[in-house]
Amino acid sequence: LDERLKHQVEDLVCLHSNMYSRGKLGLTDFTDEERIAFKPVRHRLVRRHPVTGRKSLFLSAHAGEIEGMSIPEGRMLLLDLTEFATREPFIYSHRWRVNDFVMWDNRSTMHRGRRFDPSEARDIRQTRLAGDGPTISQAGA
């Protein structure tokens, strides 16, 4: 990012919610329990990796608002940042082979599955480790 944009986003806080990301797909009929479970969570837009110290943008399909901005302004900024972050130089796309094992660090990597041939066998296993806590508390990210 250029210096002006780095300064602009440095202290911003986003609201992340599964209701927002599911709503983009047209799934809007939520139960009361889901509305409670999917209540928006505050996350810093810029986070500092606790091990490397590198800053990164915390972007996801669940980020639907930026505190202090109108919804259209915040969503346009999030779209612009996502477009920047997913440019070709920043993308790794794995070409799967038998017995491949792929790991990534969710603290600094966006990821998503792509369409695949459902007739091909797939064995996907996932492990998650507890993190250091909410990103909102990171001072001086």
N, CA, C and O atoms as a GROMACS GRO file, in nm:
protein
  564
    1LEU      N    1   0.085  -0.118   0.000
    1LEU     CA    2   0.000   0.000   0.000
    1LEU      C    3   0.088   0.123   0.000
    1LEU      O    4   0.199   0.121   0.054
    2ASP      N    5   0.040   0.230  -0.060
    2ASP     CA    6   0.118   0.354  -0.054
    2ASP      C    7   0.106   0.412   0.087
    2ASP      O    8   0.017   0.375   0.164
    3GLU      N    9   0.197   0.503   0.120
    3GLU     CA   10   0.205   0.557   0.256
    3GLU      C   11   0.076   0.626   0.300
    3GLU      O   12   0.036   0.613   0.416
    4ARG      N   13   0.011   0.698   0.209
    4ARG     CA   14  -0.113   0.767   0.244
    4ARG      C   15  -0.221   0.667   0.286
    4ARG      O   16  -0.289   0.687   0.387
    5LEU      N   17  -0.235   0.557   0.209
    5LEU     CA   18  -0.336   0.457   0.241
    5LEU      C   19  -0.299   0.379   0.368
    5LEU      O   20  -0.387   0.346   0.448
    6LYS      N   21  -0.171   0.351   0.388
    6LYS     CA   22  -0.128   0.285   0.512
    6LYS      C   23  -0.170   0.368   0.633
    6LYS      O   24  -0.222   0.315   0.731
    7HIS      N   25  -0.148   0.498   0.625
    7HIS     CA   26  -0.184   0.588   0.735
    7HIS      C   27  -0.336   0.590   0.753
    7HIS      O   28  -0.385   0.590   0.866
    8GLN      N   29  -0.411   0.592   0.643
    8GLN     CA   30  -0.557   0.598   0.648
    8GLN      C   31  -0.616   0.475   0.718
    8GLN      O   32  -0.712   0.488   0.794
    9VAL      N   33  -0.561   0.356   0.693
    9VAL     CA   34  -0.621   0.233   0.744
    9VAL      C   35  -0.563   0.188   0.878
    9VAL      O   36  -0.619   0.098   0.941
   10GLU      N   37  -0.454   0.247   0.921
   10GLU     CA   38  -0.378   0.201   1.038
   10GLU      C   39  -0.464   0.171   1.160
   10GLU      O   40  -0.446   0.067   1.223
   11ASP      N   41  -0.556   0.258   1.195
   11ASP     CA   42  -0.631   0.243   1.319
   11ASP      C   43  -0.778   0.206   1.298
   11ASP      O   44  -0.859   0.217   1.390
   12LEU      N   45  -0.813   0.163   1.178
   12LEU     CA   46  -0.953   0.132   1.151
   12LEU      C   47  -0.994  -0.002   1.212
   12LEU      O   48  -0.914  -0.094   1.226
   13VAL      N   49  -1.122  -0.009   1.249
   13VAL     CA   50  -1.180  -0.129   1.308
   13VAL      C   51  -1.297  -0.172   1.220
   13VAL      O   52  -1.384  -0.092   1.186
   14CYS      N   53  -1.298  -0.301   1.184
   14CYS     CA   54  -1.404  -0.357   1.100
   14CYS      C   55  -1.498  -0.442   1.184
   14CYS      O   56  -1.461  -0.495   1.288
   15LEU      N   57  -1.619  -0.454   1.135
   15LEU     CA   58  -1.716  -0.545   1.195
   15LEU      C   59  -1.728  -0.666   1.102
   15LEU      O   60  -1.760  -0.652   0.984
   16HIS      N   61  -1.703  -0.784   1.158
   16HIS     CA   62  -1.709  -0.910   1.083
   16HIS      C   63  -1.828  -0.990   1.130
   16HIS      O   64  -1.852  -1.004   1.251
   17SER      N   65  -1.904  -1.044   1.035
   17SER     CA   66  -2.021  -1.123   1.071
   17SER      C   67  -2.054  -1.223   0.961
   17SER      O   68  -2.049  -1.191   0.843
   18ASN      N   69  -2.087  -1.345   1.002
   18ASN     CA   70  -2.134  -1.446   0.906
   18ASN      C   71  -2.267  -1.404   0.845
   18ASN      O   72  -2.299  -1.447   0.734
   19MET      N   73  -2.344  -1.322   0.915
   19MET     CA   74  -2.471  -1.274   0.858
   19MET      C   75  -2.443  -1.189   0.735
   19MET      O   76  -2.517  -1.196   0.637
   20TYR      N   77  -2.337  -1.108   0.738
   20TYR     CA   78  -2.302  -1.026   0.622
   20TYR      C   79  -2.257  -1.114   0.506
   20TYR      O   80  -2.306  -1.098   0.394
   21SER      N   81  -2.164  -1.205   0.531
   21SER     CA   82  -2.111  -1.286   0.422
   21SER      C   83  -2.218  -1.378   0.364
   21SER      O   84  -2.224  -1.398   0.243
   22ARG      N   85  -2.301  -1.434   0.447
   22ARG     CA   86  -2.409  -1.520   0.398
   22ARG      C   87  -2.515  -1.438   0.325
   22ARG      O   88  -2.575  -1.483   0.227
   23GLY      N   89  -2.537  -1.316   0.373
   23GLY     CA   90  -2.633  -1.228   0.308
   23GLY      C   91  -2.594  -1.195   0.165
   23GLY      O   92  -2.680  -1.178   0.080
   24LYS      N   93  -2.462  -1.186   0.138
   24LYS     CA   94  -2.416  -1.159   0.001
   24LYS      C   95  -2.454  -1.273  -0.093
   24LYS      O   96  -2.463  -1.253  -0.214
   25LEU      N   97  -2.476  -1.392  -0.036
   25LEU     CA   98  -2.516  -1.508  -0.116
   25LEU      C   99  -2.667  -1.523  -0.124
   25LEU      O  100  -2.719  -1.615  -0.187
   26GLY      N  101  -2.738  -1.431  -0.058
   26GLY     CA  102  -2.883  -1.437  -0.059
   26GLY      C  103  -2.942  -1.514   0.057
   26GLY      O  104  -3.064  -1.536   0.062
   27LEU      N  105  -2.858  -1.556   0.150
   27LEU     CA  106  -2.906  -1.629   0.267
   27LEU      C  107  -2.934  -1.528   0.378
   27LEU      O  108  -2.842  -1.484   0.447
   28THR      N  109  -3.059  -1.494   0.395
   28THR     CA  110  -3.094  -1.387   0.489
   28THR      C  111  -3.196  -1.428   0.594
   28THR      O  112  -3.232  -1.347   0.680
   29ASP      N  113  -3.244  -1.550   0.589
   29ASP     CA  114  -3.346  -1.596   0.683
   29ASP      C  115  -3.278  -1.660   0.803
   29ASP      O  116  -3.258  -1.782   0.805
   30PHE      N  117  -3.242  -1.580   0.904
   30PHE     CA  118  -3.168  -1.627   1.020
   30PHE      C  119  -3.262  -1.649   1.138
   30PHE      O  120  -3.357  -1.575   1.159
   31THR      N  121  -3.232  -1.752   1.214
   31THR     CA  122  -3.307  -1.775   1.338
   31THR      C  123  -3.256  -1.676   1.443
   31THR      O  124  -3.152  -1.613   1.424
   32ASP      N  125  -3.328  -1.664   1.553
   32ASP     CA  126  -3.283  -1.577   1.662
   32ASP      C  127  -3.149  -1.626   1.717
   32ASP      O  128  -3.063  -1.545   1.752
   33GLU      N  129  -3.133  -1.757   1.726
   33GLU     CA  130  -3.007  -1.814   1.775
   33GLU      C  131  -2.891  -1.778   1.682
   33GLU      O  132  -2.782  -1.745   1.728
   34GLU      N  133  -2.916  -1.785   1.550
   34GLU     CA  134  -2.810  -1.750   1.454
   34GLU      C  135  -2.776  -1.601   1.463
   34GLU      O  136  -2.659  -1.564   1.454
   35ARG      N  137  -2.875  -1.518   1.480
   35ARG     CA  138  -2.848  -1.374   1.493
   35ARG      C  139  -2.759  -1.345   1.614
   35ARG      O  140  -2.674  -1.256   1.608
   36ILE      N  141  -2.778  -1.421   1.721
   36ILE     CA  142  -2.693  -1.404   1.839
   36ILE      C  143  -2.553  -1.459   1.810
   36ILE      O  144  -2.452  -1.395   1.840
   37ALA      N  145  -2.548  -1.580   1.752
   37ALA     CA  146  -2.418  -1.643   1.725
   37ALA      C  147  -2.337  -1.565   1.621
   37ALA      O  148  -2.214  -1.561   1.629
   38PHE      N  149  -2.404  -1.503   1.525
   38PHE     CA  150  -2.336  -1.432   1.416
   38PHE      C  151  -2.327  -1.282   1.441
   38PHE      O  152  -2.301  -1.204   1.349
   39LYS      N  153  -2.348  -1.242   1.567
   39LYS     CA  154  -2.337  -1.101   1.603
   39LYS      C  155  -2.201  -1.048   1.555
   39LYS      O  156  -2.100  -1.117   1.571
   40PRO      N  157  -2.196  -0.928   1.498
   40PRO     CA  158  -2.068  -0.876   1.448
   40PRO      C  159  -1.959  -0.872   1.555
   40PRO      O  160  -1.985  -0.842   1.672
   41VAL      N  161  -1.837  -0.903   1.511
   41VAL     CA  162  -1.720  -0.902   1.598
   41VAL      C  163  -1.624  -0.795   1.547
   41VAL      O  164  -1.600  -0.783   1.427
   42ARG      N  165  -1.571  -0.717   1.639
   42ARG     CA  166  -1.478  -0.610   1.604
   42ARG      C  167  -1.336  -0.666   1.585
   42ARG      O  168  -1.286  -0.738   1.670
   43HIS      N  169  -1.274  -0.630   1.473
   43HIS     CA  170  -1.135  -0.668   1.448
   43HIS      C  171  -1.064  -0.548   1.387
   43HIS      O  172  -1.120  -0.473   1.307
   44ARG      N  173  -0.939  -0.531   1.426
   44ARG     CA  174  -0.857  -0.427   1.363
   44ARG      C  175  -0.838  -0.463   1.216
   44ARG      O  176  -0.823  -0.581   1.183
   45LEU      N  177  -0.839  -0.364   1.130
   45LEU     CA  178  -0.813  -0.388   0.988
   45LEU      C  179  -0.666  -0.417   0.966
   45LEU      O  180  -0.631  -0.500   0.881
   46VAL      N  181  -0.579  -0.352   1.040
   46VAL     CA  182  -0.434  -0.376   1.028
   46VAL      C  183  -0.391  -0.448   1.155
   46VAL      O  184  -0.411  -0.398   1.266
   47ARG      N  185  -0.331  -0.566   1.138
   47ARG     CA  186  -0.284  -0.641   1.253
   47ARG      C  187  -0.134  -0.665   1.243
   47ARG      O  188  -0.076  -0.664   1.134
   48ARG      N  189  -0.075  -0.685   1.356
   48ARG     CA  190   0.068  -0.717   1.362
   48ARG      C  191   0.080  -0.864   1.400
   48ARG      O  192   0.024  -0.909   1.501
   49HIS      N  193   0.155  -0.939   1.320
   49HIS     CA  194   0.175  -1.081   1.348
   49HIS      C  195   0.253  -1.094   1.479
   49HIS      O  196   0.356  -1.029   1.495
   50PRO      N  197   0.205  -1.176   1.574
   50PRO     CA  198   0.268  -1.182   1.706
   50PRO      C  199   0.409  -1.243   1.705
   50PRO      O  200   0.484  -1.224   1.801
   51VAL      N  201   0.445  -1.313   1.601
   51VAL     CA  202   0.578  -1.375   1.596
   51VAL      C  203   0.673  -1.293   1.508
   51VAL      O  204   0.784  -1.260   1.550
   52THR      N  205   0.629  -1.261   1.385
   52THR     CA  206   0.718  -1.192   1.291
   52THR      C  207   0.717  -1.041   1.308
   52THR      O  208   0.813  -0.974   1.270
   53GLY      N  209   0.609  -0.986   1.365
   53GLY     CA  210   0.597  -0.842   1.380
   53GLY      C  211   0.549  -0.772   1.254
   53GLY      O  212   0.528  -0.651   1.254
   54ARG      N  213   0.531  -0.847   1.144
   54ARG     CA  214   0.486  -0.786   1.018
   54ARG      C  215   0.340  -0.746   1.027
   54ARG      O  216   0.259  -0.813   1.090
   55LYS      N  217   0.309  -0.636   0.964
   55LYS     CA  218   0.171  -0.589   0.957
   55LYS      C  219   0.103  -0.653   0.837
   55LYS      O  220   0.166  -0.678   0.734
   56SER      N  221  -0.028  -0.678   0.853
   56SER     CA  222  -0.106  -0.729   0.741
   56SER      C  223  -0.248  -0.676   0.754
   56SER      O  224  -0.291  -0.633   0.861
   57LEU      N  225  -0.319  -0.680   0.644
   57LEU     CA  226  -0.460  -0.642   0.643
   57LEU      C  227  -0.542  -0.763   0.681
   57LEU      O  228  -0.522  -0.872   0.628
   58PHE      N  229  -0.635  -0.745   0.774
   58PHE     CA  230  -0.724  -0.854   0.813
   58PHE      C  231  -0.854  -0.838   0.735
   58PHE      O  232  -0.949  -0.774   0.780
   59LEU      N  233  -0.855  -0.898   0.617
   59LEU     CA  234  -0.969  -0.890   0.526
   59LEU      C  235  -1.038  -1.025   0.520
   59LEU      O  236  -0.972  -1.129   0.530
   60SER      N  237  -1.168  -1.025   0.504
   60SER     CA  238  -1.240  -1.150   0.485
   60SER      C  239  -1.376  -1.120   0.425
   60SER      O  240  -1.420  -1.005   0.420
   61ALA      N  241  -1.442  -1.225   0.381
   61ALA     CA  242  -1.578  -1.211   0.327
   61ALA      C  243  -1.675  -1.168   0.436
   61ALA      O  244  -1.784  -1.121   0.405
   62HIS      N  245  -1.637  -1.184   0.562
   62HIS     CA  246  -1.725  -1.149   0.674
   62HIS      C  247  -1.718  -1.001   0.711
   62HIS      O  248  -1.804  -0.952   0.784
   63ALA      N  249  -1.617  -0.928   0.662
   63ALA     CA  250  -1.601  -0.787   0.696
   63ALA      C  251  -1.701  -0.705   0.615
   63ALA      O  252  -1.691  -0.697   0.492
   64GLY      N  253  -1.797  -0.645   0.683
   64GLY     CA  254  -1.901  -0.572   0.612
   64GLY      C  255  -1.912  -0.426   0.647
   64GLY      O  256  -1.982  -0.351   0.578
   65GLU      N  257  -1.844  -0.383   0.751
   65GLU     CA  258  -1.851  -0.243   0.793
   65GLU      C  259  -1.718  -0.200   0.852
   65GLU      O  260  -1.641  -0.282   0.901
   66ILE      N  261  -1.693  -0.070   0.844
   66ILE     CA  262  -1.579  -0.010   0.912
   66ILE      C  263  -1.634   0.096   1.005
   66ILE      O  264  -1.707   0.185   0.963
   67GLU      N  265  -1.598   0.084   1.132
   67GLU     CA  266  -1.648   0.181   1.230
   67GLU      C  267  -1.607   0.322   1.191
   67GLU      O  268  -1.494   0.348   1.151
   68GLY      N  269  -1.704   0.416   1.203
   68GLY     CA  270  -1.676   0.556   1.173
   68GLY      C  271  -1.694   0.592   1.027
   68GLY      O  272  -1.677   0.708   0.990
   69MET      N  273  -1.728   0.496   0.942
   69MET     CA  274  -1.752   0.522   0.800
   69MET      C  275  -1.895   0.483   0.766
   69MET      O  276  -1.954   0.395   0.828
   70SER      N  277  -1.950   0.550   0.666
   70SER     CA  278  -2.081   0.506   0.618
   70SER      C  279  -2.063   0.366   0.560
   70SER      O  280  -1.953   0.327   0.521
   71ILE      N  281  -2.171   0.290   0.555
   71ILE     CA  282  -2.162   0.154   0.501
   71ILE      C  283  -2.109   0.154   0.358
   71ILE      O  284  -2.019   0.076   0.327
   72PRO      N  285  -2.161   0.239   0.267
   72PRO     CA  286  -2.106   0.238   0.131
   72PRO      C  287  -1.958   0.273   0.126
   72PRO      O  288  -1.881   0.209   0.054
   73GLU      N  289  -1.916   0.375   0.202
   73GLU     CA  290  -1.776   0.416   0.202
   73GLU      C  291  -1.686   0.304   0.256
   73GLU      O  292  -1.581   0.275   0.200
   74GLY      N  293  -1.728   0.242   0.367
   74GLY     CA  294  -1.650   0.134   0.427
   74GLY      C  295  -1.641   0.013   0.335
   74GLY      O  296  -1.534  -0.046   0.321
   75ARG      N  297  -1.752  -0.023   0.273
   75ARG     CA  298  -1.750  -0.140   0.185
   75ARG      C  299  -1.667  -0.115   0.060
   75ARG      O  300  -1.601  -0.206   0.010
   76MET      N  301  -1.669   0.007   0.009
   76MET     CA  302  -1.585   0.038  -0.108
   76MET      C  303  -1.437   0.029  -0.070
   76MET      O  304  -1.357  -0.023  -0.147
   77LEU      N  305  -1.401   0.079   0.048
   77LEU     CA  306  -1.262   0.068   0.092
   77LEU      C  307  -1.222  -0.079   0.108
   77LEU      O  308  -1.114  -0.119   0.066
   78LEU      N  309  -1.310  -0.159   0.170
   78LEU     CA  310  -1.280  -0.302   0.187
   78LEU      C  311  -1.265  -0.371   0.051
   78LEU      O  312  -1.177  -0.455   0.033
   79LEU      N  313  -1.350  -0.336  -0.044
   79LEU     CA  314  -1.338  -0.394  -0.179
   79LEU      C  315  -1.207  -0.353  -0.244
   79LEU      O  316  -1.139  -0.436  -0.305
   80ASP      N  317  -1.171  -0.226  -0.232
   80ASP     CA  318  -1.045  -0.178  -0.291
   80ASP      C  319  -0.925  -0.250  -0.228
   80ASP      O  320  -0.833  -0.290  -0.299
   81LEU      N  321  -0.927  -0.265  -0.096
   81LEU     CA  322  -0.816  -0.332  -0.029
   81LEU      C  323  -0.808  -0.480  -0.066
   81LEU      O  324  -0.699  -0.534  -0.084
   82THR      N  325  -0.924  -0.544  -0.077
   82THR     CA  326  -0.925  -0.685  -0.118
   82THR      C  327  -0.876  -0.701  -0.260
   82THR      O  328  -0.803  -0.795  -0.292
   83GLU      N  329  -0.917  -0.609  -0.347
   83GLU     CA  330  -0.870  -0.614  -0.486
   83GLU      C  331  -0.717  -0.599  -0.489
   83GLU      O  332  -0.650  -0.670  -0.564
   84PHE      N  333  -0.664  -0.509  -0.410
   84PHE     CA  334  -0.518  -0.490  -0.403
   84PHE      C  335  -0.450  -0.616  -0.349
   84PHE      O  336  -0.352  -0.664  -0.406
   85ALA      N  337  -0.503  -0.670  -0.240
   85ALA     CA  338  -0.440  -0.783  -0.172
   85ALA      C  339  -0.445  -0.912  -0.252
   85ALA      O  340  -0.368  -1.004  -0.227
   86THR      N  341  -0.535  -0.920  -0.349
   86THR     CA  342  -0.549  -1.042  -0.428
   86THR      C  343  -0.494  -1.026  -0.570
   86THR      O  344  -0.533  -1.100  -0.660
   87ARG      N  345  -0.406  -0.930  -0.588
   87ARG     CA  346  -0.338  -0.916  -0.717
   87ARG      C  347  -0.244  -1.034  -0.738
   87ARG      O  348  -0.199  -1.097  -0.642
   88GLU      N  349  -0.214  -1.062  -0.862
   88GLU     CA  350  -0.132  -1.178  -0.899
   88GLU      C  351  -0.003  -1.194  -0.818
   88GLU      O  352   0.029  -1.306  -0.777
   89PRO      N  353   0.073  -1.087  -0.794
   89PRO     CA  354   0.199  -1.108  -0.719
   89PRO      C  355   0.180  -1.161  -0.577
   89PRO      O  356   0.274  -1.213  -0.518
   90PHE      N  357   0.060  -1.147  -0.522
   90PHE     CA  358   0.035  -1.188  -0.383
   90PHE      C  359  -0.036  -1.323  -0.371
   90PHE      O  360  -0.066  -1.367  -0.261
   91ILE      N  361  -0.062  -1.388  -0.483
   91ILE     CA  362  -0.144  -1.510  -0.483
   91ILE      C  363  -0.057  -1.634  -0.492
   91ILE      O  364   0.038  -1.641  -0.569
   92TYR      N  365  -0.092  -1.732  -0.411
   92TYR     CA  366  -0.037  -1.866  -0.424
   92TYR      C  367  -0.156  -1.958  -0.454
   92TYR      O  368  -0.252  -1.962  -0.377
   93SER      N  369  -0.150  -2.030  -0.563
   93SER     CA  370  -0.254  -2.124  -0.598
   93SER      C  371  -0.190  -2.262  -0.608
   93SER      O  372  -0.100  -2.284  -0.689
   94HIS      N  373  -0.237  -2.352  -0.525
   94HIS     CA  374  -0.175  -2.484  -0.519
   94HIS      C  375  -0.230  -2.576  -0.627
   94HIS      O  376  -0.352  -2.584  -0.646
   95ARG      N  377  -0.143  -2.643  -0.697
   95ARG     CA  378  -0.183  -2.747  -0.793
   95ARG      C  379  -0.166  -2.881  -0.722
   95ARG      O  380  -0.054  -2.929  -0.702
   96TRP      N  381  -0.277  -2.939  -0.685
   96TRP     CA  382  -0.276  -3.057  -0.600
   96TRP      C  383  -0.222  -3.180  -0.670
   96TRP      O  384  -0.248  -3.205  -0.788
   97ARG      N  385  -0.145  -3.257  -0.593
   97ARG     CA  386  -0.097  -3.389  -0.635
   97ARG      C  387  -0.124  -3.486  -0.520
   97ARG      O  388  -0.141  -3.443  -0.406
   98VAL      N  389  -0.127  -3.612  -0.548
   98VAL     CA  390  -0.150  -3.713  -0.447
   98VAL      C  391  -0.049  -3.695  -0.334
   98VAL      O  392   0.070  -3.674  -0.359
   99ASN      N  393  -0.097  -3.705  -0.211
   99ASN     CA  394  -0.018  -3.695  -0.088
   99ASN      C  395   0.033  -3.555  -0.055
   99ASN      O  396   0.118  -3.540   0.032
  100ASP      N  397  -0.017  -3.452  -0.121
  100ASP     CA  398   0.021  -3.316  -0.085
  100ASP      C  399  -0.033  -3.282   0.054
  100ASP      O  400  -0.138  -3.332   0.096
  101PHE      N  401   0.041  -3.198   0.122
  101PHE     CA  402   0.003  -3.150   0.255
  101PHE      C  403   0.028  -3.000   0.254
  101PHE      O  404   0.141  -2.956   0.231
  102VAL      N  405  -0.076  -2.920   0.278
  102VAL     CA  406  -0.063  -2.775   0.272
  102VAL      C  407  -0.106  -2.716   0.406
  102VAL      O  408  -0.210  -2.753   0.461
  103MET      N  409  -0.025  -2.624   0.456
  103MET     CA  410  -0.057  -2.553   0.581
  103MET      C  411  -0.043  -2.403   0.556
  103MET      O  412   0.036  -2.361   0.473
  104TRP      N  413  -0.120  -2.325   0.628
  104TRP     CA  414  -0.104  -2.180   0.623
  104TRP      C  415  -0.136  -2.121   0.759
  104TRP      O  416  -0.199  -2.186   0.843
  105ASP      N  417  -0.092  -2.000   0.779
  105ASP     CA  418  -0.111  -1.927   0.904
  105ASP      C  419  -0.224  -1.826   0.882
  105ASP      O  420  -0.206  -1.728   0.810
  106ASN      N  421  -0.338  -1.849   0.944
  106ASN     CA  422  -0.453  -1.761   0.926
  106ASN      C  423  -0.429  -1.619   0.976
  106ASN      O  424  -0.505  -1.528   0.944
  107ARG      N  425  -0.323  -1.600   1.054
  107ARG     CA  426  -0.295  -1.466   1.105
  107ARG      C  427  -0.240  -1.375   0.997
  107ARG      O  428  -0.236  -1.253   1.015
  108SER      N  429  -0.198  -1.431   0.885
  108SER     CA  430  -0.140  -1.347   0.780
  108SER      C  431  -0.174  -1.394   0.639
  108SER      O  432  -0.110  -1.351   0.543
  109THR      N  433  -0.272  -1.480   0.626
  109THR     CA  434  -0.306  -1.535   0.494
  109THR      C  435  -0.456  -1.539   0.474
  109THR      O  436  -0.529  -1.590   0.559
  110MET      N  437  -0.503  -1.485   0.362
  110MET     CA  438  -0.642  -1.507   0.323
  110MET      C  439  -0.644  -1.635   0.242
  110MET      O  440  -0.548  -1.666   0.172
  111HIS      N  441  -0.751  -1.709   0.252
  111HIS     CA  442  -0.760  -1.830   0.171
  111HIS      C  443  -0.905  -1.856   0.136
  111HIS      O  444  -0.998  -1.808   0.201
  112ARG      N  445  -0.921  -1.934   0.030
  112ARG     CA  446  -1.055  -1.978  -0.006
  112ARG      C  447  -1.043  -2.100  -0.096
  112ARG      O  448  -0.946  -2.117  -0.170
  113GLY      N  449  -1.144  -2.181  -0.089
  113GLY     CA  450  -1.151  -2.296  -0.177
  113GLY      C  451  -1.203  -2.254  -0.313
  113GLY      O  452  -1.276  -2.155  -0.325
  114ARG      N  453  -1.168  -2.326  -0.411
  114ARG     CA  454  -1.214  -2.298  -0.547
  114ARG      C  455  -1.304  -2.413  -0.592
  114ARG      O  456  -1.308  -2.518  -0.529
  115ARG      N  457  -1.375  -2.390  -0.700
  115ARG     CA  458  -1.459  -2.497  -0.754
  115ARG      C  459  -1.371  -2.616  -0.790
  115ARG      O  460  -1.254  -2.601  -0.825
  116PHE      N  461  -1.429  -2.734  -0.782
  116PHE     CA  462  -1.355  -2.855  -0.812
  116PHE      C  463  -1.450  -2.957  -0.873
  116PHE      O  464  -1.572  -2.943  -0.863
  117ASP      N  465  -1.394  -3.057  -0.934
  117ASP     CA  466  -1.471  -3.164  -0.995
  117ASP      C  467  -1.519  -3.257  -0.883
  117ASP      O  468  -1.436  -3.325  -0.822
  118PRO      N  469  -1.649  -3.262  -0.856
  118PRO     CA  470  -1.697  -3.345  -0.744
  118PRO      C  471  -1.675  -3.494  -0.764
  118PRO      O  472  -1.688  -3.572  -0.670
  119SER      N  473  -1.642  -3.536  -0.887
  119SER     CA  474  -1.616  -3.679  -0.908
  119SER      C  475  -1.476  -3.718  -0.862
  119SER      O  476  -1.446  -3.837  -0.851
  120GLU      N  477  -1.389  -3.620  -0.835
  120GLU     CA  478  -1.254  -3.648  -0.787
  120GLU      C  479  -1.257  -3.666  -0.635
  120GLU      O  480  -1.320  -3.588  -0.563
  121ALA      N  481  -1.187  -3.768  -0.588
  121ALA     CA  482  -1.181  -3.794  -0.444
  121ALA      C  483  -1.106  -3.681  -0.375
  121ALA      O  484  -1.005  -3.632  -0.425
  122ARG      N  485  -1.157  -3.641  -0.258
  122ARG     CA  486  -1.091  -3.537  -0.178
  122ARG      C  487  -1.088  -3.581  -0.033
  122ARG      O  488  -1.186  -3.638   0.016
  123ASP      N  489  -0.980  -3.555   0.034
  123ASP     CA  490  -0.968  -3.584   0.176
  123ASP      C  491  -0.911  -3.458   0.240
  123ASP      O  492  -0.791  -3.429   0.230
  124ILE      N  493  -0.998  -3.383   0.304
  124ILE     CA  494  -0.957  -3.255   0.362
  124ILE      C  495  -0.973  -3.264   0.513
  124ILE      O  496  -1.080  -3.299   0.563
  125ARG      N  497  -0.868  -3.232   0.585
  125ARG     CA  498  -0.870  -3.233   0.731
  125ARG      C  499  -0.825  -3.096   0.779
  125ARG      O  500  -0.738  -3.033   0.718
  126GLN      N  501  -0.882  -3.053   0.886
  126GLN     CA  502  -0.854  -2.919   0.935
  126GLN      C  503  -0.823  -2.923   1.083
  126GLN      O  504  -0.887  -2.994   1.160
  127THR      N  505  -0.725  -2.846   1.122
  127THR     CA  506  -0.691  -2.829   1.262
  127THR      C  507  -0.678  -2.680   1.289
  127THR      O  508  -0.617  -2.608   1.210
  128ARG      N  509  -0.733  -2.636   1.399
  128ARG     CA  510  -0.720  -2.495   1.438
  128ARG      C  511  -0.662  -2.488   1.577
  128ARG      O  512  -0.696  -2.568   1.665
  129LEU      N  513  -0.575  -2.394   1.596
  129LEU     CA  514  -0.516  -2.370   1.727
  129LEU      C  515  -0.572  -2.241   1.784
  129LEU      O  516  -0.602  -2.148   1.709
  130ALA      N  517  -0.587  -2.236   1.913
  130ALA     CA  518  -0.636  -2.114   1.977
  130ALA      C  519  -0.537  -2.002   1.952
  130ALA      O  520  -0.415  -2.022   1.957
  131GLY      N  521  -0.589  -1.884   1.926
  131GLY     CA  522  -0.504  -1.769   1.898
  131GLY      C  523  -0.467  -1.693   2.024
  131GLY      O  524  -0.489  -1.739   2.136
  132ASP      N  525  -0.410  -1.576   2.001
  132ASP     CA  526  -0.364  -1.492   2.111
  132ASP      C  527  -0.476  -1.403   2.167
  132ASP      O  528  -0.453  -1.328   2.262
  133GLY      N  529  -0.594  -1.410   2.110
  133GLY     CA  530  -0.704  -1.327   2.157
  133GLY      C  531  -0.754  -1.236   2.046
  133GLY      O  532  -0.701  -1.239   1.935
  134PRO      N  533  -0.854  -1.157   2.076
  134PRO     CA  534  -0.912  -1.068   1.975
  134PRO      C  535  -0.810  -0.970   1.919
  134PRO      O  536  -0.723  -0.921   1.992
  135THR      N  537  -0.820  -0.942   1.792
  135THR     CA  538  -0.724  -0.850   1.732
  135THR      C  539  -0.750  -0.706   1.775
  135THR      O  540  -0.661  -0.622   1.762
  136ILE      N  541  -0.865  -0.678   1.826
  136ILE     CA  542  -0.899  -0.541   1.864
  136ILE      C  543  -0.807  -0.491   1.975
  136ILE      O  544  -0.785  -0.371   1.988
  137SER      N  545  -0.754  -0.582   2.054
  137SER     CA  546  -0.672  -0.541   2.167
  137SER      C  547  -0.526  -0.518   2.130
  137SER      O  548  -0.446  -0.480   2.216
  138GLN      N  549  -0.488  -0.541   2.006
  138GLN     CA  550  -0.347  -0.522   1.966
  138GLN      C  551  -0.312  -0.375   1.967
  138GLN      O  552  -0.357  -0.299   1.881
  139ALA      N  553  -0.234  -0.335   2.062
  139ALA     CA  554  -0.193  -0.194   2.068
  139ALA      C  555  -0.081  -0.170   1.969
  139ALA      O  556   0.009  -0.253   1.955
  140GLY      N  557  -0.087  -0.058   1.901
  140GLY     CA  558   0.020  -0.019   1.810
  140GLY      C  559   0.045  -0.115   1.696
  140GLY      O  560   0.159  -0.136   1.656
  141ALA      N  561  -0.063  -0.175   1.644
  141ALA     CA  562  -0.048  -0.268   1.531
  141ALA      C  563   0.023  -0.195   1.422
  141ALA      O  564   0.048  -0.252   1.316
   0.00000   0.00000   0.00000
